[in-house]
Amino acid sequence: MGKIRTIKELPPIGQLRGRTLGRILTKMGALTRNKVHECLQIQKEKGGGTKIGQVFIEQGFINDRQLNIALAAQRGMEYVDLTDTNISAEVIETVPAQMANAYRIVPVEYDKSQNKLTVVLDNSNNFRAVDDLSTLTGYNVSAKITDPDILEETLKKYYAEEDEDQSVNELVSEMQDDDFLAGFEGRDQSIDLDELQELSESNPVKKLLNLVLLQAIRDKASDIHFE
């Protein structure tokens, strides 16, 4: 895949994680200490409930993009530019189209030896996407951040909206055509635990379960029943 570009004005994440927003923006060169103190005073005068990031923007000191970068850095998330980045088909296939579009995530790197998947979001508050993806796929998921419009274009480039009924039918057909799964069809003898684990880890089965679980999460279902 093409090299993912980081934002030049952003210092190493290790220097920014957990810092105050004003400190991060100062390190980025977007604000001076005097402007930060000025905005802190304005925030105090406004009373509780006003976020300091909102004050920075209202005063015209920063823009939405800079705030997005700073908020991500505060959470330890690196900012990347996906423009002109080529992501391999192997990486894209780690996340189904329905999941990518539902959670607005794009996988960009996959380390099979460590079972580690790196995804890009457009909102640093989207913790649910990372947690759900980790639960549904079993990957060790880490996240980076990018601009919403860049993520939207990347989603359009690599993922097309699919009809879910059609996707289920395609997965069932894939399971029927799978030689490994076909070997268990019509067997008279029982299946031991090792064989059951192999069945559960086959790609068609994983894809189908992920699709069903994703739909259940989106529908806020309390139970899932298979017949």
C-alpha positions, 0 to 999 in steps of 0.5 A: 500500500502507499505510505500513509502521511502524517501531519507535519505540524503534529509533534510525536503522539507520546508528547501529546497524549493526556495533555491539556488541549491548550498545551497540545495546540501550542505545541502544534504552533496553532496557539500561543500561551497568551491566547490560551490564557485569554480563552481560559478567562473567556471560558471562566466568564461563560460559566460551566458547560462551555468547552475550551475547544469551542472557545478557541474556535469562536475566537477565530484562533483555530479551525475545526480541523486543528481541533479534530487533530488536537482532540485525537492527539489528546487520546493518543491517536495519530492523525493521518492523511489518506489522500492518494493512499493505496490500501491492499485488497487483503487489508480491505477484506479484513472489514466487511463493507457493511461494518466499514460504512456503518461505523465509518472506519477504513482499515489501513494496516494489518499485521497477521503475525500479531493479529493487529489491525489499524483503522482510521476514523473521522471522529476521536469520540468513536470509541464504540467502532473500535470496541465493536470491531475488536469484539466482532473480528477478534483483531487487536484494533488500534485507531488513527484519525483523518478528516471526515471528507477524506474518510468519506472519499476513501469509503466510496473508493474501497467500499460500495453499499451492499444489499444485506440480504444479498450479502447473506445469500452470497456468504451462504453460497460461499459456505456451500462451495467451501471444500473444508465445510463441505467435508462435514456435511452429512457426516454420521459421526459426531464432531469433536471440539477441535473440529468445531473450533476449526469450523468456527474459525473458517473465513465464510463462517466468520464473515456470516457471524460478523454480518449477523452480529453487526445487524443485531448491534445496529438494531439494538437486538437483545437476542440472536436466534439461529435455526 
